[in-house]
C-alpha cells in the first residue's frame, strides 16, 4: 500500500497568524527562553559564591554587549511571560474567555510587557549598580 | 465497573491521575511568581555591576536571601512541570523522550540546590 503525503488537518500552511495563536506560541517560547535564563542565573549565583575569580568571569560576561543583549531579551521574555501568565490565570479562573476579551486582554498584556521592560531598564540603567 | 481489558490493566494503560496535581502545582508556582518576579527584578537591578563584597553584603539581608531562595524554588519547580509538557508535545522518539523526562527533574533539583546553596553561602558571609 503506497504511502501518501496527506496533511492531517489545516496547519501553519493554511491559518493566518492571529494575536491569539501568536501570543500563545510566544508564551511557550518565552517560557523555554526563561528556562535557559534560570541556568544563567544559577551560574551567576554559583560563581558569586565560588570566589572573586569565578565571579569576575561571570560579571565580565553579563557586562559585555552580548551579556546585555541576552539580559535585555530575558527581561522582555520575563515580563511577557508574566503578563501573559496572569492572562492565563484569569482564564483558569473562568474570566475573559469571550473572543473580544481575549483580544482586549491580549493587547493590554502585550503593551504591559513592553512597558515593564522599558521601565525596568530605565530604572536599572540610571539607578542600579 | 472497569472497562479496561486485562492486558490494558497489566500494561498500566489509561490516565495517570497525576494531571490535576501537575496543573495545580503549575498554577500555584505561577501565582507565587507574580510578586516574586517584581522583587527579583528589583534585586537584579540592585546587583547590577556589583563587586563580590557588595553582593555578599546585600545577600546578607535575610529578606533578600529568602526572596532569592523562594525565586529559585518557584522557578525550578514551575520550569520542571512546564518543560515536561513541552517535551511531551514535541518529542516522540521514545528513548530520547524518556531520557529527557528523567534528566529534567533530576537536573532541576540539582541546579536548584546549587543555586540555593550559593545564596546561603553568600548570605552567611561568602
gemmi code that builds the backbone of each chain (N, CA, C; Angstrom):
import gemmi

chains = {
    "A": [
        ("UNK", (0.843, -1.191, 0.000), (0.000, 0.000, 0.000), (0.883, 1.247, 0.000)),
        ("UNK", (0.713, 2.074, -1.009), (1.617, 3.243, -1.113), (1.285, 4.275, -0.033)),
        ("UNK", (2.349, 4.888, 0.513), (2.185, 5.961, 1.493), (1.924, 7.263, 0.758)),
        ("UNK", (0.875, 7.946, 1.112), (0.617, 9.254, 0.509), (0.843, 10.341, 1.548)),
        ("UNK", (1.435, 11.441, 1.093), (1.654, 12.575, 1.993), (0.365, 13.361, 2.089)),
        ("UNK", (-0.397, 13.103, 3.147), (-1.624, 13.873, 3.293), (-1.536, 14.705, 4.557)),
        ("UNK", (-1.884, 15.982, 4.475), (-1.901, 16.777, 5.717), (-3.011, 16.269, 6.630)),
        ("UNK", (-2.739, 16.277, 7.916), (-3.722, 15.728, 8.846), (-4.892, 16.680, 9.056)),
        ("UNK", (-4.575, 17.984, 9.185), (-5.634, 18.971, 9.378), (-5.039, 20.309, 8.987)),
        ("UNK", (-5.875, 21.335, 8.746), (-5.295, 22.633, 8.361), (-4.272, 23.070, 9.402)),
        ("UNK", (-3.078, 23.397, 8.935), (-1.992, 23.694, 9.867), (-1.369, 25.037, 9.485)),
        ("UNK", (-0.099, 25.203, 9.742), (0.544, 26.500, 9.551), (0.484, 26.982, 8.105)),
        ("UNK", (0.353, 26.027, 7.129), (0.289, 26.458, 5.731), (-1.034, 27.173, 5.445)),
        ("UNK", (-2.041, 26.943, 6.261), (-3.389, 27.457, 5.981), (-3.751, 28.644, 6.856)),
        ("UNK", (-3.515, 28.527, 8.174), (-4.038, 29.531, 9.089), (-3.212, 30.799, 9.085)),
        ("UNK", (-3.903, 31.937, 8.982), (-3.245, 33.235, 9.083), (-2.873, 33.460, 10.544)),
        ("UNK", (-1.646, 33.932, 10.803), (-1.289, 34.220, 12.198), (-2.221, 35.258, 12.793)),
        ("UNK", (-2.672, 34.994, 14.040), (-3.545, 35.929, 14.727), (-2.966, 36.219, 16.091)),
        ("UNK", (-3.474, 37.271, 16.735), (-2.965, 37.631, 18.054), (-3.034, 36.441, 19.002)),
        ("UNK", (-4.145, 35.706, 18.931), (-4.358, 34.574, 19.823), (-3.255, 33.531, 19.668)),
        ("UNK", (-3.067, 33.041, 18.447), (-2.106, 31.956, 18.233), (-0.674, 32.439, 18.432)),
        ("UNK", (-0.379, 33.664, 17.989), (0.989, 34.175, 18.109), (1.346, 34.389, 19.576)),
        ("UNK", (0.424, 34.979, 20.358), (0.717, 35.180, 21.782), (0.855, 33.842, 22.496)),
        ("UNK", (0.089, 32.858, 22.055), (0.157, 31.557, 22.697), (1.517, 30.898, 22.482)),
        ("UNK", (1.987, 30.884, 21.231), (3.273, 30.226, 20.993), (4.415, 31.027, 21.618)),
        ("UNK", (4.242, 32.370, 21.692), (5.280, 33.149, 22.341), (5.307, 32.921, 23.845)),
        ("UNK", (4.176, 32.541, 24.424), (4.195, 32.188, 25.841), (5.095, 30.976, 26.049)),
        ("UNK", (4.991, 30.016, 25.140), (5.827, 28.823, 25.228), (7.281, 29.166, 24.931)),
        ("UNK", (7.519, 29.975, 23.888), (8.887, 30.329, 23.513), (9.573, 31.111, 24.637)),
        ("UNK", (8.867, 32.106, 25.217), (9.479, 32.865, 26.309), (9.715, 31.971, 27.513)),
        ("UNK", (8.809, 31.012, 27.747), (8.999, 30.071, 28.850), (10.280, 29.276, 28.682)),
        ("UNK", (10.510, 28.765, 27.479), (11.726, 27.983, 27.235), (12.955, 28.883, 27.328)),
        ("UNK", (12.831, 30.127, 26.843), (13.935, 31.076, 26.966), (14.261, 31.355, 28.420)),
        ("UNK", (13.220, 31.488, 29.228), (13.426, 31.749, 30.649), (14.043, 30.549, 31.354)),
        ("UNK", (13.749, 29.345, 30.855), (14.390, 28.149, 31.412), (15.904, 28.266, 31.212)),
        ("UNK", (16.308, 28.733, 30.032), (17.726, 28.994, 29.800), (18.232, 30.080, 30.724)),
        ("UNK", (17.398, 31.087, 30.953), (17.751, 32.162, 31.866), (17.973, 31.670, 33.283)),
        ("UNK", (17.184, 30.681, 33.691), (17.347, 30.106, 35.028), (18.722, 29.460, 35.160)),
        ("UNK", (19.180, 28.848, 34.069), (20.525, 28.258, 34.089), (21.583, 29.353, 34.244)),
        ("UNK", (21.396, 30.468, 33.519), (22.348, 31.571, 33.624), (22.347, 32.165, 35.031)),
        ("UNK", (21.156, 32.295, 35.623), (21.055, 32.819, 36.987), (21.813, 31.919, 37.959)),
        ("UNK", (21.618, 30.607, 37.801), (22.309, 29.658, 38.674), (23.810, 29.788, 38.512)),
        ("UNK", (24.275, 29.940, 37.262), (25.713, 30.133, 37.023), (26.222, 31.366, 37.759)),
        ("UNK", (25.484, 32.469, 37.659), (25.898, 33.721, 38.281), (25.974, 33.575, 39.795)),
        ("UNK", (24.969, 32.954, 40.412), (24.944, 32.753, 41.854), (26.092, 31.864, 42.315)),
        ("UNK", (26.278, 30.732, 41.615), (27.344, 29.811, 41.997), (28.701, 30.479, 41.815)),
        ("UNK", (28.851, 31.269, 40.749), (30.111, 31.981, 40.528), (30.376, 32.979, 41.651)),
        ("UNK", (29.320, 33.681, 42.069), (29.471, 34.648, 43.157), (29.891, 33.941, 44.434)),
        ("UNK", (29.277, 32.793, 44.704), (29.591, 32.047, 45.931), (30.982, 31.438, 45.859)),
        ("UNK", (31.408, 31.081, 44.637), (32.675, 30.363, 44.489), (33.878, 31.234, 44.852)),
        ("UNK", (33.884, 32.476, 44.398), (35.038, 33.305, 44.729), (35.236, 34.423, 43.725)),
        ("UNK", (36.170, 35.324, 43.996), (36.345, 36.524, 43.166), (36.676, 36.242, 41.686)),
        ("UNK", (37.510, 35.216, 41.430), (37.902, 34.967, 40.035), (36.689, 34.507, 39.230)),
        ("UNK", (35.969, 33.488, 39.772), (34.792, 32.972, 39.067), (33.753, 34.069, 38.882)),
        ("UNK", (33.565, 34.884, 39.935), (32.581, 35.949, 39.856), (33.005, 36.986, 38.824)),
        ("UNK", (34.310, 37.255, 38.752), (34.821, 38.207, 37.770), (34.480, 37.786, 36.355)),
        ("UNK", (34.637, 36.472, 36.075), (34.306, 35.953, 34.742), (32.829, 36.169, 34.458)),
        ("UNK", (31.978, 35.831, 35.429), (30.522, 35.965, 35.229), (30.132, 37.426, 35.018)),
        ("UNK", (30.652, 38.317, 35.859), (30.291, 39.731, 35.737), (30.791, 40.313, 34.414)),
        ("UNK", (31.984, 39.851, 33.978), (32.503, 40.330, 32.696), (31.585, 39.906, 31.558)),
        ("UNK", (31.096, 38.662, 31.621), (30.188, 38.220, 30.564), (28.904, 39.043, 30.568)),
        ("UNK", (28.270, 39.184, 31.745), (26.989, 39.893, 31.776), (27.154, 41.381, 31.521)),
        ("UNK", (28.382, 41.907, 31.732), (28.628, 43.319, 31.458), (29.003, 43.595, 30.017)),
        ("UNK", (29.252, 42.521, 29.244), (29.627, 42.701, 27.834), (28.383, 43.028, 27.008)),
        ("UNK", (28.621, 43.407, 25.735), (27.476, 43.761, 24.883), (26.584, 42.544, 24.659)),
        ("UNK", (27.212, 41.357, 24.545), (26.425, 40.136, 24.350), (25.600, 39.839, 25.599)),
        ("UNK", (26.251, 40.030, 26.757), (25.552, 39.802, 28.021), (24.360, 40.728, 28.170)),
        ("UNK", (24.560, 42.013, 27.832), (23.464, 42.962, 27.915), (22.340, 42.595, 26.956)),
        ("UNK", (22.714, 42.146, 25.776), (21.704, 41.753, 24.783), (20.864, 40.599, 25.319)),
        ("UNK", (21.568, 39.589, 25.889), (20.875, 38.428, 26.451), (19.987, 38.855, 27.614)),
        ("UNK", (20.516, 39.716, 28.494), (19.725, 40.166, 29.638), (18.496, 40.947, 29.187)),
        ("UNK", (18.665, 41.770, 28.138), (17.521, 42.519, 27.624), (16.449, 41.570, 27.097)),
        ("UNK", (16.900, 40.583, 26.310), (15.961, 39.593, 25.780), (15.269, 38.821, 26.894)),
        ("UNK", (16.060, 38.423, 27.909), (15.489, 37.671, 29.021), (14.499, 38.521, 29.813)),
        ("UNK", (14.805, 39.817, 29.969), (13.897, 40.668, 30.734), (12.572, 40.822, 29.996)),
        ("UNK", (12.620, 40.994, 28.665), (11.353, 41.057, 27.938), (10.618, 39.729, 28.019)),
        ("UNK", (11.362, 38.621, 27.889), (10.728, 37.307, 27.999), (10.058, 37.156, 29.353)),
        ("UNK", (10.746, 37.644, 30.403), (10.203, 37.532, 31.749), (8.896, 38.314, 31.883)),
        ("UNK", (8.900, 39.584, 31.449), (7.699, 40.398, 31.600), (6.584, 39.914, 30.687)),
        ("UNK", (6.940, 39.445, 29.488), (5.906, 38.903, 28.594), (5.271, 37.663, 29.219)),
        ("UNK", (6.122, 36.749, 29.707), (5.617, 35.502, 30.276), (4.801, 35.787, 31.532)),
        ("UNK", (5.229, 36.832, 32.303), (4.483, 37.217, 33.499), (3.090, 37.734, 33.127)),
        ("UNK", (3.040, 38.699, 32.221), (1.768, 39.321, 31.850), (0.839, 38.309, 31.183)),
        ("UNK", (1.368, 37.554, 30.219), (0.529, 36.565, 29.566), (0.170, 35.445, 30.524)),
        ("UNK", (1.073, 35.170, 31.494), (0.786, 34.158, 32.516), (-0.387, 34.573, 33.378)),
        ("UNK", (-0.425, 35.868, 33.736), (-1.568, 36.387, 34.502), (-2.836, 36.240, 33.682)),
        ("UNK", (-2.720, 36.518, 32.374), (-3.875, 36.337, 31.465), (-4.361, 34.893, 31.486)),
        ("UNK", (-3.398, 33.937, 31.521), (-3.762, 32.520, 31.622), (-4.461, 32.206, 32.929)),
        ("UNK", (-3.963, 32.807, 34.039), (-4.581, 32.568, 35.337), (-5.996, 33.129, 35.362)),
        ("UNK", (-6.197, 34.269, 34.712), (-7.542, 34.846, 34.599), (-8.457, 33.879, 33.860)),
        ("UNK", (-7.958, 33.292, 32.759), (-8.745, 32.287, 32.035), (-9.048, 31.074, 32.910)),
        ("UNK", (-8.023, 30.638, 33.678), (-8.219, 29.464, 34.528), (-9.308, 29.711, 35.559)),
        ("UNK", (-9.440, 30.990, 35.977), (-10.497, 31.328, 36.929), (-11.850, 31.432, 36.241)),
        ("UNK", (-11.833, 31.384, 34.899), (-13.091, 31.376, 34.153), (-13.502, 32.717, 33.580)),
        ("UNK", (-12.627, 33.722, 33.661), (-12.996, 35.059, 33.199), (-12.353, 35.393, 31.853)),
        ("UNK", (-12.946, 36.359, 31.152), (-12.396, 36.921, 29.912), (-12.196, 35.873, 28.826)),
        ("UNK", (-13.095, 34.894, 28.757), (-12.933, 33.831, 27.773), (-13.624, 34.144, 26.444)),
        ("UNK", (-14.437, 35.234, 26.376), (-15.032, 35.638, 25.093), (-13.944, 36.129, 24.169)),
        ("UNK", (-14.163, 36.011, 22.866), (-13.117, 36.348, 21.907), (-12.748, 37.831, 21.978)),
        ("UNK", (-13.739, 38.712, 22.262), (-13.407, 40.137, 22.370), (-12.480, 40.374, 23.547)),
        ("UNK", (-12.813, 39.722, 24.700), (-11.982, 39.892, 25.893), (-10.604, 39.282, 25.695)),
        ("UNK", (-10.547, 38.182, 24.950), (-9.253, 37.558, 24.674), (-8.361, 38.533, 23.923)),
        ("UNK", (-8.923, 39.214, 22.926), (-8.142, 40.189, 22.167), (-7.792, 41.411, 23.010)),
        ("UNK", (-8.775, 41.923, 23.782), (-8.528, 43.100, 24.617), (-7.422, 42.821, 25.616)),
        ("UNK", (-7.565, 41.726, 26.385), (-6.539, 41.393, 27.374), (-5.211, 41.114, 26.689)),
        ("UNK", (-5.272, 40.537, 25.511), (-4.035, 40.257, 24.775), (-3.250, 41.532, 24.511)),
        ("UNK", (-3.928, 42.535, 23.958), (-3.251, 43.805, 23.671), (-2.784, 44.478, 24.955)),
        ("UNK", (-3.616, 44.429, 26.018), (-3.232, 45.034, 27.293), (-1.959, 44.387, 27.825)),
        ("UNK", (-1.917, 43.043, 27.813), (-0.771, 42.327, 28.363), (0.474, 42.554, 27.518)),
        ("UNK", (0.312, 42.619, 26.198), (1.463, 42.848, 25.321), (2.048, 44.229, 25.592)),
        ("UNK", (1.162, 45.241, 25.685), (1.617, 46.602, 25.976), (2.268, 46.672, 27.351)),
        ("UNK", (1.671, 45.965, 28.328), (2.230, 45.955, 29.682), (3.620, 45.352, 29.692)),
        ("UNK", (3.809, 44.275, 28.948), (5.113, 43.615, 28.919), (6.175, 44.555, 28.355)),
        ("UNK", (5.826, 45.228, 27.257), (6.766, 46.189, 26.669), (7.042, 47.312, 27.657)),
        ("UNK", (5.969, 47.850, 28.261), (6.107, 48.953, 29.203), (6.957, 48.595, 30.405)),
        ("UNK", (6.731, 47.405, 30.966), (7.504, 46.980, 32.143), (8.972, 46.799, 31.788)),
        ("UNK", (9.237, 46.259, 30.592), (10.626, 46.070, 30.173), (11.338, 47.412, 30.064)),
        ("UNK", (10.677, 48.367, 29.390), (11.268, 49.709, 29.236), (11.486, 50.347, 30.600)),
        ("UNK", (10.479, 50.229, 31.474), (10.561, 50.829, 32.803), (11.716, 50.230, 33.601)),
        ("UNK", (11.820, 48.902, 33.588), (12.870, 48.224, 34.354), (14.246, 48.662, 33.872)),
        ("UNK", (14.437, 48.750, 32.549), (15.739, 49.149, 32.021), (16.022, 50.621, 32.280)),
        ("UNK", (14.981, 51.451, 32.211), (15.178, 52.877, 32.504), (15.654, 53.049, 33.936)),
        ("UNK", (14.986, 52.351, 34.854), (15.380, 52.418, 36.261), (16.746, 51.781, 36.449)),
        ("UNK", (16.922, 50.606, 35.860), (18.163, 49.858, 36.054), (19.393, 50.587, 35.554)),
        ("UNK", (19.264, 51.251, 34.417), (20.432, 51.910, 33.838), (20.754, 53.224, 34.539)),
        ("UNK", (19.754, 53.832, 35.167), (20.033, 55.096, 35.838), (20.360, 54.872, 37.310)),
        ("UNK", (19.570, 54.069, 37.994), (19.717, 53.899, 39.439), (20.698, 52.793, 39.816)),
        ("UNK", (20.622, 51.679, 39.088), (21.294, 50.445, 39.517), (22.812, 50.478, 39.462)),
        ("UNK", (23.437, 49.570, 40.164), (24.865, 49.306, 40.103), (25.769, 50.268, 40.835)),
    ],
    "B": [
        ("UNK", (-17.613, -0.212, 37.492), (-17.093, -1.341, 36.732), (-15.977, -0.879, 35.815)),
        ("UNK", (-14.971, -1.660, 35.661), (-13.791, -1.295, 34.903), (-13.873, -1.896, 33.508)),
        ("UNK", (-13.853, -1.018, 32.489), (-13.964, -1.496, 31.113), (-12.618, -1.872, 30.513)),
        ("UNK", (-11.552, -1.695, 31.286), (-10.217, -1.961, 30.762), (-10.026, -3.464, 30.565)),
        ("UNK", (-9.333, -3.824, 29.483), (-9.041, -5.249, 29.245), (-7.945, -5.700, 30.206)),
        ("UNK", (-7.837, -6.997, 30.448), (-6.766, -7.492, 31.341), (-5.386, -7.044, 30.866)),
        ("UNK", (-5.147, -7.109, 29.543), (-3.836, -6.699, 29.031), (-3.614, -5.208, 29.273)),
        ("UNK", (-4.658, -4.415, 29.085), (-4.547, -2.976, 29.340), (-4.233, -2.688, 30.794)),
        ("UNK", (-4.860, -3.412, 31.681), (-4.591, -3.214, 33.120), (-3.151, -3.575, 33.457)),
        ("UNK", (-2.696, -4.712, 32.906), (-1.321, -5.164, 33.172), (-0.323, -4.144, 32.652)),
        ("UNK", (-0.613, -3.594, 31.473), (0.331, -2.622, 30.888), (0.243, -1.258, 31.559)),
        ("UNK", (-0.713, -1.089, 32.452), (-0.812, 0.198, 33.133), (-1.326, 1.310, 32.247)),
        ("UNK", (-2.120, 0.947, 31.232), (-2.637, 1.971, 30.319), (-3.705, 2.809, 31.010)),
        ("UNK", (-4.004, 3.945, 30.385), (-5.067, 4.781, 30.906), (-4.505, 6.011, 31.595)),
        ("UNK", (-5.382, 6.795, 32.221), (-4.937, 8.050, 32.819), (-3.972, 7.814, 33.973)),
        ("UNK", (-3.043, 8.755, 34.152), (-2.063, 8.629, 35.225), (-2.632, 9.116, 36.556)),
        ("UNK", (-3.745, 9.886, 36.461), (-4.340, 10.503, 37.658), (-3.389, 11.454, 38.355)),
        ("UNK", (-2.367, 11.930, 37.658), (-1.457, 12.929, 38.217), (-1.704, 14.293, 37.603)),
        ("UNK", (-2.553, 14.344, 36.559), (-2.640, 15.564, 35.762), (-3.156, 16.753, 36.556)),
        ("UNK", (-4.142, 16.518, 37.400), (-4.700, 17.631, 38.173), (-3.652, 18.208, 39.109)),
        ("UNK", (-2.910, 17.340, 39.780), (-1.866, 17.815, 40.696), (-0.823, 18.618, 39.936)),
        ("UNK", (-0.446, 18.123, 38.768), (0.529, 18.809, 37.904), (0.016, 20.191, 37.530)),
        ("UNK", (-1.251, 20.256, 37.078), (-1.884, 21.516, 36.662), (-1.929, 22.507, 37.809)),
        ("UNK", (-2.317, 22.019, 38.988), (-2.469, 22.896, 40.137), (-1.114, 23.412, 40.601)),
        ("UNK", (-0.115, 22.547, 40.658), (1.217, 22.960, 41.088), (1.778, 24.012, 40.132)),
        ("UNK", (1.512, 23.846, 38.838), (1.988, 24.834, 37.865), (1.348, 26.202, 38.150)),
        ("UNK", (0.021, 26.188, 38.490), (-0.670, 27.447, 38.779), (-0.221, 28.053, 40.098)),
        ("UNK", (0.019, 27.210, 41.123), (0.459, 27.721, 42.424), (1.817, 28.399, 42.302)),
        ("UNK", (2.757, 27.738, 41.609), (4.064, 28.351, 41.438), (3.948, 29.620, 40.601)),
        ("UNK", (3.023, 29.630, 39.648), (2.812, 30.828, 38.830), (2.315, 31.981, 39.694)),
        ("UNK", (1.324, 31.712, 40.530), (0.784, 32.744, 41.417), (1.887, 33.281, 42.323)),
        ("UNK", (2.703, 32.373, 42.889), (3.799, 32.805, 43.762), (4.753, 33.711, 43.002)),
        ("UNK", (4.968, 33.421, 41.725), (5.946, 34.180, 40.961), (5.452, 35.541, 40.499)),
        ("UNK", (4.161, 35.851, 40.691), (3.700, 37.192, 40.320), (4.405, 38.237, 41.197)),
        ("UNK", (4.285, 38.155, 42.531), (5.051, 39.118, 43.342), (6.553, 38.865, 43.293)),
        ("UNK", (6.949, 37.587, 43.241), (8.382, 37.274, 43.273), (9.109, 37.860, 42.068)),
        ("UNK", (8.434, 37.927, 40.918), (9.087, 38.468, 39.726), (9.484, 39.922, 39.941)),
        ("UNK", (8.558, 40.706, 40.503), (8.871, 42.119, 40.730), (10.001, 42.266, 41.722)),
        ("UNK", (9.955, 41.470, 42.812), (11.034, 41.514, 43.798), (12.358, 41.111, 43.157)),
        ("UNK", (12.304, 40.063, 42.311), (13.514, 39.568, 41.652), (14.122, 40.639, 40.759)),
        ("UNK", (13.293, 41.336, 40.006), (13.798, 42.378, 39.102), (14.458, 43.494, 39.909)),
        ("UNK", (13.811, 43.892, 41.018), (14.398, 44.917, 41.890), (15.771, 44.471, 42.380)),
        ("UNK", (15.876, 43.205, 42.806), (17.150, 42.694, 43.309), (18.213, 42.659, 42.216)),
        ("UNK", (17.815, 42.253, 41.009), (18.781, 42.178, 39.923), (19.308, 43.568, 39.572)),
        ("UNK", (18.423, 44.563, 39.663), (18.861, 45.943, 39.431), (19.842, 46.346, 40.532)),
        ("UNK", (19.549, 45.948, 41.773), (20.437, 46.271, 42.889), (21.799, 45.594, 42.727)),
        ("UNK", (21.822, 44.389, 42.139), (23.076, 43.649, 41.967), (23.869, 44.091, 40.741)),
        ("UNK", (23.320, 44.976, 39.934), (23.944, 45.298, 38.651), (25.348, 45.853, 38.832)),
        ("UNK", (26.324, 45.226, 38.177), (27.695, 45.712, 38.221), (28.341, 45.656, 39.582)),
        ("UNK", (27.721, 44.916, 40.512), (28.230, 44.917, 41.887), (29.534, 44.152, 42.011)),
        ("UNK", (30.368, 44.603, 42.950), (31.542, 43.844, 43.343), (31.077, 42.689, 44.207)),
        ("UNK", (31.930, 41.690, 44.358), (31.548, 40.499, 45.114), (31.176, 40.874, 46.551)),
        ("UNK", (31.943, 41.842, 47.153), (31.648, 42.241, 48.534), (30.257, 42.848, 48.659)),
        ("UNK", (29.861, 43.606, 47.622), (28.540, 44.216, 47.663), (27.451, 43.148, 47.562)),
        ("UNK", (27.719, 42.127, 46.739), (26.759, 41.033, 46.594), (26.584, 40.332, 47.939)),
        ("UNK", (27.728, 40.078, 48.612), (27.674, 39.406, 49.915), (26.920, 40.259, 50.919)),
        ("UNK", (27.186, 41.573, 50.897), (26.506, 42.462, 51.840), (24.998, 42.458, 51.614)),
        ("UNK", (24.591, 42.550, 50.349), (23.155, 42.552, 50.028), (22.506, 41.230, 50.393)),
        ("UNK", (23.173, 40.138, 50.016), (22.599, 38.815, 50.238), (22.526, 38.495, 51.729)),
        ("UNK", (23.312, 39.233, 52.550), (23.277, 39.010, 53.986), (21.981, 39.481, 54.608)),
        ("UNK", (21.275, 40.372, 53.906), (19.957, 40.797, 54.376), (19.008, 39.609, 54.270)),
        ("UNK", (18.382, 39.193, 55.389), (17.540, 37.989, 55.369), (16.424, 38.064, 54.320)),
        ("UNK", (15.823, 39.249, 54.152), (14.726, 39.360, 53.193), (15.219, 39.103, 51.769)),
        ("UNK", (16.424, 39.605, 51.482), (16.990, 39.402, 50.142), (17.258, 37.917, 49.916)),
        ("UNK", (17.916, 37.271, 50.902), (18.265, 35.861, 50.751), (17.018, 34.992, 50.640)),
        ("UNK", (16.026, 35.287, 51.481), (14.791, 34.489, 51.460), (14.067, 34.665, 50.138)),
        ("UNK", (14.024, 35.906, 49.634), (13.391, 36.133, 48.333), (14.103, 35.333, 47.244)),
        ("UNK", (15.423, 35.375, 47.237), (16.179, 34.626, 46.211), (15.907, 33.128, 46.329)),
        ("UNK", (15.829, 32.625, 47.570), (15.543, 31.192, 47.751), (14.164, 30.845, 47.207)),
        ("UNK", (13.170, 31.692, 47.508), (11.818, 31.428, 47.022), (11.762, 31.488, 45.505)),
        ("UNK", (12.502, 32.447, 44.934), (12.551, 32.543, 43.468), (13.118, 31.260, 42.883)),
        ("UNK", (14.209, 30.765, 43.483), (14.845, 29.541, 42.966), (13.877, 28.370, 43.025)),
        ("UNK", (13.210, 28.205, 44.166), (12.285, 27.081, 44.311), (11.143, 27.198, 43.300)),
        ("UNK", (10.516, 28.376, 43.251), (9.361, 28.547, 42.363), (9.756, 28.358, 40.899)),
        ("UNK", (10.871, 28.980, 40.500), (11.309, 28.905, 39.099), (11.591, 27.470, 38.692)),
        ("UNK", (12.393, 26.760, 39.492), (12.770, 25.410, 39.062), (11.604, 24.430, 39.131)),
        ("UNK", (10.687, 24.627, 40.091), (9.528, 23.737, 40.168), (8.605, 23.981, 38.960)),
        ("UNK", (8.326, 25.260, 38.671), (7.457, 25.627, 37.555), (8.072, 25.160, 36.233)),
        ("UNK", (9.389, 25.381, 36.128), (10.121, 25.014, 34.912), (10.092, 23.505, 34.705)),
        ("UNK", (10.252, 22.742, 35.790), (10.253, 21.288, 35.693), (8.920, 20.795, 35.137)),
        ("UNK", (7.811, 21.390, 35.575), (6.497, 20.971, 35.105), (6.263, 21.432, 33.668)),
        ("UNK", (6.588, 22.702, 33.392), (6.268, 23.274, 32.090), (7.109, 22.652, 30.978)),
        ("UNK", (8.405, 22.456, 31.232), (9.277, 21.878, 30.210), (8.846, 20.436, 29.920)),
        ("UNK", (8.348, 19.739, 30.947), (7.863, 18.373, 30.703), (6.751, 18.381, 29.666)),
        ("UNK", (5.819, 19.329, 29.790), (4.709, 19.411, 28.850), (5.225, 19.680, 27.433)),
        ("UNK", (6.204, 20.584, 27.326), (6.760, 20.910, 26.006), (7.413, 19.674, 25.383)),
        ("UNK", (8.178, 18.946, 26.204), (8.842, 17.724, 25.716), (7.804, 16.716, 25.243)),
        ("UNK", (6.752, 16.522, 26.046), (5.721, 15.549, 25.669), (5.016, 15.957, 24.377)),
        ("UNK", (4.943, 17.281, 24.104), (4.267, 17.747, 22.893), (5.087, 17.518, 21.643)),
        ("UNK", (6.422, 17.653, 21.747), (7.214, 17.700, 20.519), (8.126, 16.509, 20.303)),
        ("UNK", (8.491, 15.811, 21.361), (9.456, 14.722, 21.197), (8.729, 13.406, 21.263)),
        ("UNK", (8.816, 12.637, 20.160), (8.061, 11.395, 20.105), (8.950, 10.172, 20.012)),
        ("UNK", (10.253, 10.392, 19.807), (11.200, 9.278, 19.826), (11.283, 8.799, 21.266)),
        ("UNK", (10.796, 7.589, 21.539), (10.569, 7.135, 22.904), (11.815, 7.214, 23.775)),
        ("UNK", (12.979, 6.769, 23.236), (14.191, 6.733, 24.051), (14.655, 8.137, 24.412)),
        ("UNK", (14.620, 9.033, 23.401), (15.039, 10.422, 23.653), (14.109, 11.066, 24.664)),
        ("UNK", (12.805, 10.862, 24.459), (11.807, 11.469, 25.343), (12.001, 10.999, 26.777)),
        ("UNK", (12.134, 9.685, 26.955), (12.249, 9.159, 28.314), (13.525, 9.628, 28.979)),
        ("UNK", (14.626, 9.699, 28.201), (15.883, 10.183, 28.771), (15.713, 11.599, 29.291)),
        ("UNK", (15.134, 12.469, 28.450), (14.950, 13.861, 28.863), (14.011, 13.947, 30.053)),
        ("UNK", (12.928, 13.155, 30.035), (11.954, 13.243, 31.119), (12.490, 12.713, 32.444)),
        ("UNK", (13.570, 11.947, 32.396), (14.226, 11.527, 33.635), (15.234, 12.589, 34.060)),
        ("UNK", (16.034, 13.088, 33.096), (17.066, 14.069, 33.434), (16.468, 15.408, 33.866)),
        ("UNK", (15.277, 15.738, 33.358), (14.679, 17.041, 33.660), (14.462, 17.269, 35.148)),
        ("UNK", (13.694, 16.422, 35.849), (13.508, 16.689, 37.280), (14.806, 16.575, 38.066)),
        ("UNK", (15.667, 15.629, 37.688), (16.950, 15.492, 38.381), (17.775, 16.763, 38.200)),
        ("UNK", (17.812, 17.273, 36.980), (18.565, 18.485, 36.678), (18.009, 19.687, 37.422)),
        ("UNK", (16.684, 19.801, 37.457), (16.075, 20.938, 38.143), (16.386, 20.902, 39.632)),
        ("UNK", (16.301, 19.730, 40.230), (16.616, 19.612, 41.650), (18.085, 19.932, 41.889)),
        ("UNK", (18.971, 19.382, 41.057), (20.407, 19.600, 41.247), (20.763, 21.078, 41.092)),
        ("UNK", (20.268, 21.721, 40.015), (20.593, 23.124, 39.792), (19.946, 24.016, 40.839)),
        ("UNK", (18.719, 23.684, 41.227), (18.050, 24.468, 42.266), (18.803, 24.391, 43.574)),
        ("UNK", (19.287, 23.190, 43.894), (20.058, 23.010, 45.128), (21.351, 23.804, 45.070)),
        ("UNK", (22.014, 23.760, 43.903), (23.261, 24.509, 43.754), (23.021, 26.003, 43.922)),
        ("UNK", (21.952, 26.488, 43.301), (21.620, 27.906, 43.412), (21.294, 28.295, 44.843)),
        ("UNK", (20.512, 27.461, 45.517), (20.131, 27.749, 46.908), (21.364, 27.740, 47.810)),
        ("UNK", (22.250, 26.775, 47.571), (23.480, 26.711, 48.372), (24.299, 27.987, 48.155)),
        ("UNK", (24.381, 28.433, 46.911), (25.138, 29.640, 46.607), (24.555, 30.846, 47.346)),
        ("UNK", (23.222, 30.946, 47.350), (22.569, 32.060, 48.043), (22.905, 32.008, 49.533)),
        ("UNK", (22.826, 30.807, 50.117), (23.093, 30.689, 51.550), (24.562, 30.994, 51.857)),
        ("UNK", (25.447, 30.501, 51.022), (26.879, 30.756, 51.244), (27.152, 32.259, 51.227)),
        ("UNK", (26.562, 32.948, 50.259), (26.739, 34.392, 50.171), (26.109, 35.088, 51.369)),
        ("UNK", (24.912, 34.604, 51.763), (24.196, 35.235, 52.862), (24.947, 35.122, 54.170)),
        ("UNK", (25.656, 34.001, 54.328), (26.378, 33.787, 55.582), (27.796, 34.320, 55.539)),
        ("UNK", (28.113, 35.144, 54.562), (29.401, 35.825, 54.574), (30.318, 35.498, 53.441)),
        ("UNK", (29.949, 34.531, 52.579), (30.743, 34.213, 51.389), (31.958, 33.361, 51.671)),
    ],
}
model = gemmi.Model(1)
for chain_id, residues in chains.items():
    chain = gemmi.Chain(chain_id)
    for i, (resn, *xyz) in enumerate(residues, 1):
        res = gemmi.Residue()
        res.name, res.seqid = resn, gemmi.SeqId(i, " ")
        for name, pos in zip(("N", "CA", "C"), xyz):
            atom = gemmi.Atom()
            atom.name, atom.element = name, gemmi.Element(name[0])
            atom.pos, atom.b_iso = gemmi.Position(*pos), 0.0
            res.add_atom(atom)
        chain.add_residue(res)
    model.add_chain(chain)
structure = gemmi.Structure()
structure.add_model(model)
structure.setup_entities()
